[in-house]
Amino acid sequence: MTEGVKRRYDSTRRHEQALENRRRIVAAACVLFAERGYGRTTLADIAASAGVAVETVYAAFKNKPTLLHRAWDVTVGGDDTDIQLLDRPELRDVFDEPDLPTRLRKLAAVNTRLMRRTTALRRAVETAAATDEAAAAMLAEIDRQRLESMAAHARAAETTGRLRVSEVECRDVLWTTTDGSLWHGLVQVRGWTDERYARWLGELWVGQLT
């Protein structure tokens, strides 16, 4: 009986340690990919930053593209829980808003927080995509997923009866203005606050779409 309890305890501890190692590896990858660039960051660099052996990184993620995918998912979601972005409470609140102008302003606020989290990593992927096949595939997947998300917002907007453009045009306007380039230019280059940017983006969408 005692040995059985000990084995379960050991197994639980190993599982918890493995999860903690994965979190540390992903956190280190997010920082290093954004700061150094995807191409210039090695798995050995990530292991050293995470305080684990490089073999631990390989055992957990196999290769750098797989780790990039996980780093992106965690960066987008803001945590390591496996909940799709559209199913998270802040976006459910957007979809539940019946008034379209108010909904677009709420979406702009959520998107601004998302840009704060993701833009540095996306720009690193964009840079690497010019020469790295895995990064190029990742960038294409990022934009495909974002297009699907914006299509969901456009479909929901269409049902309100307040949309003055087509559903497709709404999707395309939202998609084009949510890749991080506007946020980077106005906030990080021109010095706008996130609050000012979110207000501006919300009014842009309301003016163009409703």
C-alpha positions in Angstrom: 0.0 0.0 0.0 2.8 2.4 0.9 4.7 1.7 -2.2 1.5 2.2 -4.3 1.0 5.6 -2.7 4.6 6.5 -3.3 4.5 5.6 -6.9 1.4 7.7 -7.4 3.1 10.6 -5.6 6.2 10.3 -7.7 4.1 10.2 -10.9 2.2 13.3 -9.9 5.4 15.1 -9.0 7.0 14.2 -12.4 3.9 15.3 -14.2 3.8 18.6 -12.4 7.5 19.2 -13.1 7.0 18.4 -16.7 4.2 21.0 -17.0 6.3 23.6 -15.2 9.2 22.9 -17.5 6.9 23.4 -20.5 5.7 26.7 -19.2 9.2 27.9 -18.6 10.3 26.8 -22.0 7.4 28.5 -23.7 7.9 31.7 -21.7 11.5 31.8 -22.6 10.8 31.2 -26.3 8.2 34.0 -26.4 10.8 36.5 -25.1 13.7 35.3 -27.1 11.8 35.0 -30.4 10.5 38.5 -30.0 13.8 40.1 -28.8 16.4 38.2 -30.9 14.3 37.0 -33.8 13.1 33.5 -34.6 16.1 32.6 -36.9 18.7 33.8 -34.4 17.3 31.9 -31.5 18.3 28.3 -30.9 16.8 25.7 -28.8 19.9 25.7 -26.7 19.4 29.5 -26.1 15.8 28.8 -25.0 16.9 25.9 -22.7 19.5 28.1 -21.0 17.0 30.9 -20.5 14.4 28.5 -19.1 16.9 26.8 -16.8 16.5 23.4 -18.3 18.6 21.0 -20.3 18.3 21.3 -24.1 17.2 17.6 -24.1 14.2 18.7 -22.0 13.2 21.1 -24.8 13.5 18.5 -27.4 11.6 16.0 -25.3 8.8 18.5 -24.8 8.5 20.1 -28.3 10.6 18.0 -30.7 11.7 21.0 -32.8 11.7 24.8 -33.1 8.6 25.2 -35.4 6.4 23.2 -32.9 7.7 25.4 -30.1 6.9 28.5 -32.2 3.3 27.4 -32.6 2.9 26.9 -28.9 4.6 30.2 -28.1 2.1 31.9 -30.5 -0.9 30.2 -29.0 0.1 31.2 -25.4 0.9 34.7 -26.5 -2.5 35.1 -28.2 -4.5 33.7 -25.4 -2.5 35.3 -22.6 -2.1 32.1 -20.8 -1.5 28.4 -21.4 -5.1 27.1 -21.1 -6.4 25.5 -24.3 -9.3 27.8 -24.8 -9.9 29.2 -28.3 -9.7 33.0 -28.5 -13.3 33.5 -29.7 -14.4 31.4 -26.7 -12.7 33.5 -24.1 -14.8 35.7 -21.8 -13.6 39.1 -23.2 -14.6 38.1 -26.7 -17.9 36.5 -25.6 -18.7 39.8 -24.1 -18.1 41.5 -27.4 -20.4 39.0 -29.3 -23.1 39.4 -26.6 -23.3 43.2 -27.1 -26.5 43.9 -29.1 -25.6 47.5 -30.3 -23.1 47.3 -33.2 -21.2 50.6 -32.7 -20.7 49.7 -29.0 -19.7 46.2 -30.0 -17.1 47.5 -32.4 -15.7 49.8 -29.8 -15.4 46.9 -27.4 -13.7 44.8 -30.1 -11.2 47.6 -30.6 -10.4 47.6 -26.9 -9.9 43.8 -26.9 -7.8 44.0 -30.1 -5.6 46.6 -28.6 -4.8 44.4 -25.6 -4.2 41.6 -28.1 -1.8 43.7 -30.1 0.1 44.6 -27.0 0.7 40.9 -26.3 1.4 39.7 -29.8 2.9 42.3 -32.1 6.5 41.8 -31.2 6.3 38.1 -31.8 4.4 38.5 -35.0 6.9 40.9 -36.4 9.7 38.4 -35.5 7.8 35.7 -37.5 7.3 38.1 -40.4 11.0 38.8 -40.6 11.9 35.2 -40.4 9.3 34.2 -43.0 11.4 35.7 -45.8 14.0 33.0 -45.5 12.5 30.3 -43.2 9.9 27.9 -44.6 8.5 27.0 -41.2 8.1 30.7 -40.2 6.4 31.4 -43.5 4.0 28.6 -42.9 3.3 29.9 -39.4 2.7 33.4 -40.7 0.2 32.1 -43.3 -1.6 30.1 -40.5 -1.7 33.2 -38.2 -3.4 35.2 -40.9 -5.7 32.4 -41.9 -6.9 32.1 -38.3 -7.3 35.8 -38.0 -9.4 35.9 -41.2 -11.7 33.2 -39.8 -12.1 35.2 -36.6 -12.9 38.4 -38.4 -15.4 36.5 -40.6 -17.2 35.5 -37.4 -17.3 39.1 -36.2 -18.6 40.2 -39.6 -21.3 37.5 -39.6 -22.4 38.6 -36.2 -22.4 42.3 -37.3 -24.6 41.4 -40.3 -27.3 40.0 -38.0 -27.7 43.4 -36.2 -29.1 45.2 -39.3 -26.7 48.1 -38.6 -23.9 47.1 -41.0 -23.8 49.5 -44.0 -21.2 47.4 -46.0 -21.3 43.8 -47.1 -20.4 41.1 -44.7 -17.3 40.3 -46.8 -16.2 44.0 -46.8 -16.6 44.1 -43.1 -14.5 41.0 -42.7 -11.8 42.4 -44.9 -11.7 45.8 -43.2 -11.4 44.1 -39.7 -8.8 41.7 -41.0 -6.6 44.4 -42.6 -6.6 46.6 -39.5 -5.8 43.9 -36.9 -2.4 42.5 -38.0 -0.5 44.7 -35.6 1.1 47.1 -38.1 -1.3 50.0 -37.2 -0.8 49.5 -33.5 3.0 49.3 -33.9 3.1 52.5 -35.9 0.8 54.6 -33.8 1.7 53.3 -30.3 5.3 52.1 -30.5 6.5 54.5 -33.1 4.3 57.6 -32.7 3.9 57.3 -29.0 0.1 57.0 -28.7 -1.3 55.3 -25.6 -3.2 52.1 -25.9 -6.3 53.9 -24.7 -6.0 56.5 -27.4 -5.4 53.8 -30.0 -8.4 51.8 -28.9 -10.7 54.8 -29.1 -9.3 55.7 -32.6 -9.7 52.2 -33.9 -13.2 51.9 -32.6 -14.3 55.1 -34.2 -12.6 54.1 -37.4 -14.6 50.9 -37.5 -17.9 52.6 -36.5 -17.5 55.3 -39.2 -16.6 52.9 -41.9 -18.9 50.0 -41.1 -22.1 51.3 -39.5 
